């Protein structure tokens, strides 16, 4: 009877998974699921390339009948040449002066003071000096030329005057020799010339310009004035587009301005000036 109960108990314990030792049952290990983590998407912003700022000299509108090229004060001009054809005779009224010129970047009240080196072509009014002067020069009988320096302190300085005729071709040059500027005006038509030397005591000339000046000439010139074969030479090499005009009259024009590869020479095919109401003593840089 005891054996029967023990057998029954063992069977019951086995059915309930109880009892010691190995029962032959299998233990299932739970499956642990690892979540898949998706890395965040990194958006790389596009690279914005900013183009370099290129500074191109611009030409401001100047007075009628004018053009200027201003060189930085760290440099200076050593020669300036151009050619012009004498215009037809204007009406016998007022004074008309046509000229290329050089002047310093800044003013001073002592000699050499601020002024203009200018071989002038003039209609009406007497020359600065008596040398070569004729009565018809002051009485609208002829155009005349003269090497000339106008000072804001003591007025004009000049060389010999020379009468010229409409249609004559004039070569005007200004060259620095030592501390003096030598102006030469050559009439290619007549093969005559005049010159004038002015000691500027080492004063640097930084502004090259062309002007038509009119005083009391209500009718003005009947045709534009064109300077050709223009050359400006500098003491030192200059970077940038320094050969570009700084100012140019609204009705004036320039053709083919080019600086040399070494940065010392500016060549301009032509500058054409039109006379206008604001052309006398109106140099914007005087």
One Martini backbone bead per residue (centre of mass of N, CA, C, O) as a GRO file, in nm:
protein
  286
    1UNK     BB    1   0.059   0.061  -0.022
    2UNK     BB    2   0.306   0.248   0.010
    3UNK     BB    3   0.407   0.213  -0.284
    4UNK     BB    4   0.156   0.334  -0.419
    5UNK     BB    5   0.172   0.619  -0.300
    6UNK     BB    6   0.456   0.687  -0.397
    7UNK     BB    7   0.392   0.659  -0.695
    8UNK     BB    8   0.176   0.878  -0.700
    9UNK     BB    9   0.350   1.113  -0.597
   10UNK     BB   10   0.558   1.107  -0.817
   11UNK     BB   11   0.362   1.152  -1.047
   12UNK     BB   12   0.260   1.428  -0.945
   13UNK     BB   13   0.526   1.576  -0.934
   14UNK     BB   14   0.598   1.537  -1.228
   15UNK     BB   15   0.349   1.688  -1.341
   16UNK     BB   16   0.437   1.963  -1.169
   17UNK     BB   17   0.764   1.981  -1.179
   18UNK     BB   18   0.878   1.859  -0.940
   19UNK     BB   19   1.139   1.797  -0.774
   20UNK     BB   20   1.440   1.663  -0.801
   21UNK     BB   21   1.638   1.706  -1.046
   22UNK     BB   22   1.603   1.563  -1.343
   23UNK     BB   23   1.304   1.571  -1.556
   24UNK     BB   24   1.340   1.642  -1.886
   25UNK     BB   25   1.287   1.936  -1.914
   26UNK     BB   26   1.239   2.243  -2.119
   27UNK     BB   27   1.401   2.561  -2.131
   28UNK     BB   28   1.287   2.872  -2.241
   29UNK     BB   29   1.442   3.141  -2.396
   30UNK     BB   30   1.397   3.453  -2.419
   31UNK     BB   31   1.344   3.692  -2.670
   32UNK     BB   32   1.557   3.961  -2.750
   33UNK     BB   33   1.470   4.270  -2.887
   34UNK     BB   34   1.657   4.485  -3.091
   35UNK     BB   35   1.645   4.785  -3.170
   36UNK     BB   36   1.650   4.986  -3.462
   37UNK     BB   37   1.880   5.244  -3.513
   38UNK     BB   38   1.845   5.536  -3.691
   39UNK     BB   39   2.036   5.754  -3.818
   40UNK     BB   40   2.069   6.067  -3.861
   41UNK     BB   41   2.026   6.306  -4.103
   42UNK     BB   42   2.285   6.489  -4.255
   43UNK     BB   43   2.270   6.821  -4.359
   44UNK     BB   44   2.456   6.974  -4.605
   45UNK     BB   45   2.530   7.270  -4.678
   46UNK     BB   46   2.578   7.468  -4.921
   47UNK     BB   47   2.833   7.619  -5.093
   48UNK     BB   48   2.900   7.960  -5.081
   49UNK     BB   49   3.025   8.154  -5.345
   50UNK     BB   50   3.197   8.449  -5.327
   51UNK     BB   51   3.264   8.684  -5.524
   52UNK     BB   52   3.489   8.893  -5.604
   53UNK     BB   53   3.572   9.219  -5.563
   54UNK     BB   54   3.568   9.441  -5.838
   55UNK     BB   55   3.747   9.731  -5.899
   56UNK     BB   56   3.618   9.976  -6.116
   57UNK     BB   57   3.678  10.240  -6.268
   58UNK     BB   58   3.505  10.542  -6.277
   59UNK     BB   59   3.333  10.788  -6.467
   60UNK     BB   60   3.280  11.107  -6.423
   61UNK     BB   61   3.095  11.384  -6.462
   62UNK     BB   62   3.194  11.660  -6.620
   63UNK     BB   63   3.273  11.914  -6.784
   64UNK     BB   64   3.240  12.067  -7.051
   65UNK     BB   65   3.521  12.017  -7.224
   66UNK     BB   66   3.643  11.750  -7.055
   67UNK     BB   67   3.945  11.575  -6.918
   68UNK     BB   68   4.052  11.342  -6.656
   69UNK     BB   69   4.362  11.216  -6.497
   70UNK     BB   70   4.422  11.058  -6.185
   71UNK     BB   71   4.700  11.016  -5.993
   72UNK     BB   72   4.842  10.891  -5.750
   73UNK     BB   73   5.041  11.047  -5.505
   74UNK     BB   74   5.270  10.810  -5.525
   75UNK     BB   75   5.283  10.935  -5.804
   76UNK     BB   76   5.396  11.042  -6.145
   77UNK     BB   77   5.447  11.262  -6.406
   78UNK     BB   78   5.689  11.289  -6.701
   79UNK     BB   79   5.483  11.277  -6.955
   80UNK     BB   80   5.302  11.471  -7.226
   81UNK     BB   81   5.115  11.391  -7.526
   82UNK     BB   82   4.979  11.562  -7.828
   83UNK     BB   83   4.728  11.611  -8.090
   84UNK     BB   84   4.613  11.902  -8.288
   85UNK     BB   85   4.363  12.068  -8.468
   86UNK     BB   86   4.289  12.358  -8.591
   87UNK     BB   87   4.022  12.532  -8.580
   88UNK     BB   88   3.798  12.717  -8.667
   89UNK     BB   89   3.692  13.028  -8.664
   90UNK     BB   90   3.544  13.206  -8.453
   91UNK     BB   91   3.392  13.437  -8.318
   92UNK     BB   92   3.442  13.789  -8.238
   93UNK     BB   93   3.438  13.665  -7.916
   94UNK     BB   94   3.605  13.655  -7.666
   95UNK     BB   95   3.755  13.350  -7.519
   96UNK     BB   96   3.959  13.076  -7.645
   97UNK     BB   97   4.080  12.767  -7.485
   98UNK     BB   98   4.313  12.507  -7.582
   99UNK     BB   99   4.416  12.219  -7.367
  100UNK     BB  100   4.674  12.066  -7.221
  101UNK     BB  101   4.742  11.934  -6.879
  102UNK     BB  102   4.920  12.003  -6.564
  103UNK     BB  103   4.889  11.896  -6.212
  104UNK     BB  104   4.863  11.884  -5.890
  105UNK     BB  105   4.709  11.720  -5.624
  106UNK     BB  106   4.801  11.966  -5.447
  107UNK     BB  107   4.802  12.254  -5.262
  108UNK     BB  108   4.987  12.572  -5.264
  109UNK     BB  109   5.105  12.911  -5.162
  110UNK     BB  110   5.381  12.837  -5.280
  111UNK     BB  111   5.648  12.823  -5.460
  112UNK     BB  112   5.518  12.590  -5.618
  113UNK     BB  113   5.204  12.618  -5.693
  114UNK     BB  114   4.901  12.600  -5.784
  115UNK     BB  115   4.878  12.482  -6.125
  116UNK     BB  116   4.923  12.509  -6.494
  117UNK     BB  117   5.046  12.314  -6.741
  118UNK     BB  118   4.994  12.485  -7.073
  119UNK     BB  119   4.959  12.437  -7.393
  120UNK     BB  120   4.819  12.693  -7.588
  121UNK     BB  121   4.508  12.757  -7.767
  122UNK     BB  122   4.415  13.081  -7.901
  123UNK     BB  123   4.115  13.300  -7.898
  124UNK     BB  124   4.163  13.579  -7.797
  125UNK     BB  125   4.382  13.760  -7.673
  126UNK     BB  126   4.673  13.793  -7.519
  127UNK     BB  127   4.961  13.699  -7.446
  128UNK     BB  128   5.178  13.677  -7.185
  129UNK     BB  129   5.392  13.762  -7.385
  130UNK     BB  130   5.569  13.958  -7.629
  131UNK     BB  131   5.694  13.727  -7.763
  132UNK     BB  132   5.559  13.714  -8.088
  133UNK     BB  133   5.358  13.932  -8.078
  134UNK     BB  134   5.054  14.031  -8.235
  135UNK     BB  135   4.782  14.216  -8.312
  136UNK     BB  136   4.599  13.974  -8.425
  137UNK     BB  137   4.581  13.802  -8.166
  138UNK     BB  138   4.388  14.022  -8.005
  139UNK     BB  139   4.186  14.072  -8.288
  140UNK     BB  140   4.087  13.806  -8.440
  141UNK     BB  141   4.307  13.709  -8.672
  142UNK     BB  142   4.421  13.462  -8.485
  143UNK     BB  143   4.560  13.195  -8.390
  144UNK     BB  144   4.745  13.087  -8.089
  145UNK     BB  145   5.059  12.987  -7.933
  146UNK     BB  146   5.177  12.870  -7.593
  147UNK     BB  147   5.379  12.840  -7.346
  148UNK     BB  148   5.233  12.759  -7.013
  149UNK     BB  149   5.172  12.914  -6.679
  150UNK     BB  150   4.927  12.889  -6.422
  151UNK     BB  151   4.890  13.091  -6.137
  152UNK     BB  152   4.721  13.151  -5.829
  153UNK     BB  153   4.929  13.387  -5.742
  154UNK     BB  154   5.095  13.517  -6.032
  155UNK     BB  155   4.988  13.393  -6.284
  156UNK     BB  156   5.152  13.423  -6.575
  157UNK     BB  157   5.363  13.205  -6.777
  158UNK     BB  158   5.580  13.248  -7.072
  159UNK     BB  159   5.649  13.227  -7.399
  160UNK     BB  160   5.648  13.215  -7.714
  161UNK     BB  161   5.458  13.315  -7.977
  162UNK     BB  162   5.227  13.155  -8.230
  163UNK     BB  163   5.094  13.151  -8.529
  164UNK     BB  164   4.789  12.994  -8.653
  165UNK     BB  165   4.595  12.772  -8.859
  166UNK     BB  166   4.346  12.636  -8.988
  167UNK     BB  167   4.452  12.285  -9.003
  168UNK     BB  168   4.673  12.271  -8.825
  169UNK     BB  169   4.931  12.066  -8.687
  170UNK     BB  170   4.972  11.994  -8.334
  171UNK     BB  171   5.248  11.933  -8.123
  172UNK     BB  172   5.221  11.846  -7.772
  173UNK     BB  173   5.474  11.883  -7.515
  174UNK     BB  174   5.566  11.731  -7.188
  175UNK     BB  175   5.885  11.743  -7.010
  176UNK     BB  176   6.090  11.605  -6.769
  177UNK     BB  177   6.384  11.801  -6.658
  178UNK     BB  178   6.449  11.728  -6.375
  179UNK     BB  179   6.267  12.012  -6.240
  180UNK     BB  180   6.176  12.068  -6.534
  181UNK     BB  181   5.941  12.193  -6.771
  182UNK     BB  182   5.902  12.109  -7.119
  183UNK     BB  183   5.753  12.298  -7.368
  184UNK     BB  184   5.623  12.187  -7.695
  185UNK     BB  185   5.531  12.347  -8.010
  186UNK     BB  186   5.445  12.184  -8.318
  187UNK     BB  187   5.420  12.270  -8.659
  188UNK     BB  188   5.374  12.041  -8.907
  189UNK     BB  189   5.297  12.234  -9.144
  190UNK     BB  190   5.546  12.464  -9.094
  191UNK     BB  191   5.793  12.372  -8.897
  192UNK     BB  192   5.724  12.518  -8.635
  193UNK     BB  193   5.836  12.645  -8.303
  194UNK     BB  194   5.776  12.637  -7.944
  195UNK     BB  195   5.901  12.720  -7.606
  196UNK     BB  196   5.891  12.619  -7.243
  197UNK     BB  197   6.039  12.677  -6.917
  198UNK     BB  198   5.959  12.522  -6.589
  199UNK     BB  199   6.042  12.542  -6.256
  200UNK     BB  200   5.906  12.300  -6.007
  201UNK     BB  201   6.096  12.192  -5.776
  202UNK     BB  202   5.973  11.880  -5.773
  203UNK     BB  203   5.688  11.890  -5.841
  204UNK     BB  204   5.421  11.693  -5.860
  205UNK     BB  205   5.238  11.543  -6.132
  206UNK     BB  206   4.885  11.398  -6.127
  207UNK     BB  207   4.736  11.568  -6.366
  208UNK     BB  208   4.559  11.494  -6.657
  209UNK     BB  209   4.438  11.718  -6.927
  210UNK     BB  210   4.141  11.845  -7.099
  211UNK     BB  211   4.049  12.172  -7.254
  212UNK     BB  212   3.773  12.400  -7.278
  213UNK     BB  213   3.784  12.752  -7.278
  214UNK     BB  214   3.532  13.010  -7.198
  215UNK     BB  215   3.504  13.377  -7.248
  216UNK     BB  216   3.239  13.534  -7.380
  217UNK     BB  217   3.164  13.287  -7.584
  218UNK     BB  218   2.854  13.248  -7.698
  219UNK     BB  219   2.916  13.070  -7.962
  220UNK     BB  220   3.173  12.942  -7.985
  221UNK     BB  221   3.234  12.655  -8.119
  222UNK     BB  222   3.158  12.486  -8.435
  223UNK     BB  223   3.352  12.249  -8.332
  224UNK     BB  224   3.509  11.997  -8.240
  225UNK     BB  225   3.780  11.873  -8.033
  226UNK     BB  226   4.071  11.670  -8.128
  227UNK     BB  227   4.273  11.448  -7.963
  228UNK     BB  228   4.580  11.278  -8.043
  229UNK     BB  229   4.829  11.079  -7.970
  230UNK     BB  230   4.826  10.982  -7.661
  231UNK     BB  231   5.074  11.031  -7.389
  232UNK     BB  232   5.139  10.878  -7.065
  233UNK     BB  233   5.401  10.910  -6.822
  234UNK     BB  234   5.557  10.743  -6.553
  235UNK     BB  235   5.773  10.695  -6.297
  236UNK     BB  236   5.592  10.453  -6.205
  237UNK     BB  237   5.434  10.184  -6.154
  238UNK     BB  238   5.079  10.112  -6.223
  239UNK     BB  239   4.800   9.991  -6.101
  240UNK     BB  240   4.541   9.931  -6.275
  241UNK     BB  241   4.295  10.161  -6.431
  242UNK     BB  242   4.455  10.453  -6.471
  243UNK     BB  243   4.363  10.523  -6.783
  244UNK     BB  244   4.103  10.604  -6.673
  245UNK     BB  245   3.889  10.836  -6.652
  246UNK     BB  246   3.771  11.047  -6.402
  247UNK     BB  247   3.671  11.267  -6.610
  248UNK     BB  248   3.376  11.347  -6.827
  249UNK     BB  249   3.201  11.489  -7.038
  250UNK     BB  250   2.880  11.435  -7.146
  251UNK     BB  251   2.979  11.510  -7.469
  252UNK     BB  252   3.228  11.348  -7.441
  253UNK     BB  253   3.520  11.152  -7.573
  254UNK     BB  254   3.676  10.818  -7.586
  255UNK     BB  255   3.953  10.630  -7.745
  256UNK     BB  256   4.142  10.390  -7.659
  257UNK     BB  257   4.246  10.304  -7.346
  258UNK     BB  258   4.591  10.207  -7.263
  259UNK     BB  259   4.793  10.013  -7.065
  260UNK     BB  260   5.081   9.896  -6.999
  261UNK     BB  261   5.232   9.614  -6.879
  262UNK     BB  262   5.427   9.798  -6.679
  263UNK     BB  263   5.249  10.062  -6.580
  264UNK     BB  264   5.376  10.353  -6.735
  265UNK     BB  265   5.165  10.364  -6.990
  266UNK     BB  266   4.942  10.583  -7.168
  267UNK     BB  267   4.715  10.519  -7.439
  268UNK     BB  268   4.538  10.740  -7.672
  269UNK     BB  269   4.370  10.794  -7.952
  270UNK     BB  270   4.114  10.980  -7.838
  271UNK     BB  271   3.982  11.321  -7.770
  272UNK     BB  272   3.653  11.462  -7.751
  273UNK     BB  273   3.542  11.803  -7.753
  274UNK     BB  274   3.275  12.003  -7.627
  275UNK     BB  275   3.136  12.283  -7.618
  276UNK     BB  276   3.015  12.493  -7.337
  277UNK     BB  277   2.873  12.660  -7.062
  278UNK     BB  278   3.115  12.511  -6.856
  279UNK     BB  279   3.437  12.601  -6.965
  280UNK     BB  280   3.526  12.837  -6.765
  281UNK     BB  281   3.710  12.800  -6.496
  282UNK     BB  282   3.605  12.464  -6.429
  283UNK     BB  283   3.807  12.300  -6.290
  284UNK     BB  284   3.753  12.038  -6.062
  285UNK     BB  285   4.086  12.042  -5.959
  286UNK     BB  286   4.168  12.349  -5.871
   0.00000   0.00000   0.00000
